[in-house]
């Protein structure tokens, strides 16, 4: 299995990601996807569990950045501002440039960063290419864009394999 596709951690929802464990691994910055990670696809409503999780991350000294492929990004910027997150739009995920811009804006290193999202071929691959830890979530909603539904067909066997055995243990990356 290609190591670039394999997440460091699997979780059902962002509020189930253990922030204290990430902090113990030296994580100080979170790169977050928007649709089906923080909010349901193409929606603006932010669940209370997401707000509490982000507040807990901040209380542990972690910063957050919302990284999206949206070109104009008005919705992304509005939600990012509401959640107090830095925002990177037109990220061109899975290319690592958007991830690197977020890391730079947070003033941290890839070794102290974790990318969290619901898509293997954008969030996880992009995070791996940028040299950060990754968390793959179950999408919040079954609603998604038509092209994402097609990509899910390719993701499905990978997710089934990881659900059975869990992702391979991945050591922390080198300090940069």
N, C-alpha and C positions, 0 to 999 in steps of 0.2 A: 504494500500500500504506500502510496506517495506520502512521505512525511510532511510535505507542504500543505496537504489537505487535512491532516489529522489535528484536531483541537487538543489543547492541553487539558481542558476540563469540559465536561458536558453538564448542562443544567436544564431544567424544565422552564424556568423563568428567571429573569434577571434578579428578582428579589430573593431567589434561592442561592445565588452566588455568595459564597462565604468570604466576606470582605476581610475578616481577621486573618484568614488563611492567605489571602493575596498579600495583605500587609506584611505578614511574616516572611513572605517570599521576596520582599523588597519592592512591591508594587506601590507606586505613588501617583500614577496617572492611569486613567481609564479612557480608552477610545471606544465610543459607543455608536452603534448603528441606531437608526430611528425606527423605520417601519418594521413591525412585528418583533421588535426588540424592546423599545420603550413605549410605543403606542401601537395599536392595531393599524394594519395597513391603511394608509391614506386618511387617517383620522387625526384629530387634534386632542381628544380626551386622554388625559394622563391619569392612570390609575393611582390611587393612594399608596399602594405597595411600592410603586416605582419611586414616588416622591420620598417615601420613608427610607428606601434603600439608598437613594442619592444623598439624603441628609446624613445617613450613617457613614457613607463613604467620606463625605466632607469632615465629619467629626473625627475620622481616623487620619485626617490630613491628606486625603486623596483629592486630586483634581480630575475634572472630566471634560472631555471634548466630544462633540457630536460630529461624526464624519459621514457625509452623505454624497451620493453620486448626483444629487439634484443640481441642475445647471443654474437656475435662478435662485432657488432655495428660499423663497419668502417664508414658506411654511416651516422649513427646517430652522431658519433663523428665529422665527417667532417662538417656536417650541424651545429651542436652545436658550433663548433669553429668559423664557418663563422658568426654565429649570436651572438657570445660572451656569450654563455650559458654554465653553468656547465652541465655535462652529466652523467647520471646514466643509464647503460645498464644492461641487464639481471635482470630487476626489478621484474619479476614474478608477474606483476599486475594481479589480484587485491590484492594480498597480500600486506600489508602495508610496508614491509621492504624497497622497493625501494623508496617509498615516504619519509620514515624516513631518509634514507641516503641522499636524496636531501635536506631535511629540515636541517639536521646536517651540510651538506657541505655549505649551505647558512648562517649558524650561526643564525638561527631564531627559532621560536617556531611554533607548529601546529596552534595556535590561530592567528598567523600573516601570514598564508600561504593560498593560493588558488590554487587548482588543476583545470586545464582546459583541456578538451579533448572531443572527439566525440563519445566515447563508454560508455554506461551505466555500463556494467559488467566488465570493466577494469578500466577506468579513474574515473568514479563517485564512484563506489563501493570501489575501492582502496583508493581514497581520503577520503571517509567517514570513512573507517576503520583506516586511519591514523589520523583522527580527524581534517581535514581541510575543509574549504569552497570548494564548487565545482561549476564549470560552465560546462554545457553540450552544445556543439556546434552541428550544422548541419554539417555533413561531407562535406568537400570541393569538393569531387569528388564521383561519383557513383562507381568508380573502387575501389575494395578492395580485400583482400585475400578471398579465398573460405570459410574458417572457420568464418571469420567476417560476410560474407553474411548470414550464418546460424544463427549466434547470432542476427543479425538485425531482423530476423523474430520474435524473442522473445521480442526485444526492441520495435518493432513497436507499439504495443498497449500502452505501457507506454508513448512513445513520443506523440501519439495522445491525450492521456488523459492530459498530461502536456501542449500541445499546446492549448487545449480548456480552461483549468482552470489555467494554470501556476503552477509551483511547490508550495508546501505549504511554507509559510514564515518560514525560518529557522533562529533562533537566533544565534548570534555569539557563538562559542564554548567557553568553559572555558579557562582561561589563564593557560598555562602550563609552 
